[in-house]
Amino acid sequence: MAEHPQRKTLHRLSRIEGQVRGIARMIEDDRYCIEILHQLQAVKSALAKAESEILKNHAAHCVAEAIATGDTEDQQAKFGELVDLFERVRK
């Protein structure tokens, strides 16, 4: 059976939390800057994957539900939220 999307995302965020704690320890231990930067890039990549999972889930459930109900006000609200999100990312 496939893992529930929310559980999968929470698991990913727990791993990211551990990575961030590890980076803090690296800084405390005065590790080489490039090693720290590599770990920061890994965290950014993992966060991007978590963001993508949540966005896909939103489209598959929240937006799809608004479409299925035929509620044009709800549809416009959901699409407006996505447009706002993408505009903030571009800034």
Buried (B, 14 or more C-beta within 10 A) or exposed (E): EEEEBEEBBEEBBEEBEEBBEBBEEBEEEEEEEEEBEEBBEBBEEBBEEBEEBEEEBBEEEBBEEBBEEEEEEBBEEBEEEBEEEEEEEEE
